Amino acid sequence: QLGLSACRFLLIFLVVVTPLLGFPSGNVSADDDNFFDQDDAYVGGEGAEGAMLMNFTGFGKTFPAVVSSVAFHLAVPDLAMEIQDKRLVGSVFASALGIVGLAYAAIGITCAWYFGENVNQSINLNWKGYGSEGGMISSFVEFFVICFPAFDVVSAFTLNCFILANILKGIFCKDPNATPNVNTSANNNRRSSKPRRRNNARVCSRHYDKMFILLASIPPIVGAIYGRDLGTVADYTGLMATAIAFCFPALLYIRSGIMCQRLGIDGDTYYERCGSNVPFAVAIFCFGFVAIFVSLTELMT
């Protein structure tokens, strides 16, 4: 994973720097329509296409894709368990979001300026033919930029499958090492009108681990066979990412707070932040719901 992370930073560096290497020898003029208006020839006889500084057309399709690119919420529980000092969890994930956000912004601004309307849905495909007139270094850049993202997706796919398999196992299986629930005095003195649900979870063997891994890995592979349009895939996965990033965490926060009150447990944890309150959680949920509705409406039309 450390090696893959180094390759990711190298990819970001190449995708941002190689268009800038074609900077014009003369001056660049800017007007109200283009972020950069290309008046001079670039190195190699190619020039930047230019792009509008801001364009809200298609924002409903762009927003879910952006959320999907930075959504790592499914991995938060597993990653948080590896951090010994839980007070650092917030700063760790905030730093990760900051680094990823800056990287995507640099890639998006640079490539939109250079390729303009000729940009591909998968930006790395714009480097096809980059090394046709150059030497070994140019050929390496072309091969690396085009091929590494596919390899990176394959490596991340296995991690996502294990995370999803662990989630499924936690739902349907019981941890044999878990301590039994101890009722608090507040809970003993209060009778609930609702019957307690019976825990039907069972202790699963290793064969069940393999079954959950297969359930997590086979459907995406089958779906990838039939759905090969990256733009369409990003559109609909972005809708799910929006729900995962905004709606579900808010609902979990509200529900866990209610459960803590019923059990007489203090719900404050190391993860508390300025936005850790019910009104803010409701606002976040409403924002995610509206974003999904607007994006889905634009996709359907």
C-alpha positions, 0 to 999 in steps of 0.5 A: 500500500505504501508503494501504491501511494507513492505511485499515486502521488507520482501520477498526480505529479505527472498529470499536473506537470506535463500539461504545464511543460507546454507553457507558451514562450510568449505571453498568455492573455486572459479574457472573461470567457476563458481561464487561459486564452491561447494565443501563442504556440506551445512546445511541440506545436500544441496549445491549450484549448482553454476553459471557462473559469466557472460553468454550472451547466451539469452541476447536478451530474458533477457533484455526485462524482466529486463526492464519490471521488473523496468518499471513504466513509465505509473504511472509516471504522476499520481505519479508526480502529488502527489509530491508538489515540482516538483523539487524532482520528478527526485530524487524520481524516481531515488531513486526508480530505485536504490532501485529496481535495487539493490533488483533485483541484490541481488535476481538474483545473490544469486539465480543463485549461489544457484539454478544454472540451476535448477532455475524456471522461477518464482524464488519463486517456488524454495522454494517449500518443504522448510518447509517440514523438518523444524518447523513453521518458515520454513513452514511460509517462504515457504508459504509466499515466494510462495504465496505472489507474486501472491497476490502482482500481484493481488493488483498491477493489480487493480492499473494498471487498474485504471491507464490505465482507467484514460489514456483512459478517458483522451483520449476520454473524456473532463475534465469539470473543464479544462480551455479553451486554450488561444491563444498566440500572437505568435500563433495569428500572425501566420497562419498555413497551416494545418487545426486545428483538431476539439476537439471531446472529450465529458464530460463523466459520471460515467458510462463511468468510469466503462466502461473504467475500464472494458476495462482495466481489462477484456482483461488481465484476458482473456489473463491470462486464455490462456497464463499461461507460465510465461516465454512466457508472460514475453518475449512479455510483455518485448517488450512492456515495452522496447517501453514504457521505451525507444521509447515512452518517446523519441518521446513524448519529441521531439513532445512536444518540437515542439508543444511548439515552435509552440505555442511560449511557453518555454518548460523548466520545473523542469524535465529537466536533462542533457539528456533533449535534442533532440540528446539524445532523438533520441539516446534513441529511436534508442537504444530502437528500436534496442533492440526490433528488436534484442529481437523479432528476438531471440524470433522468432528463 
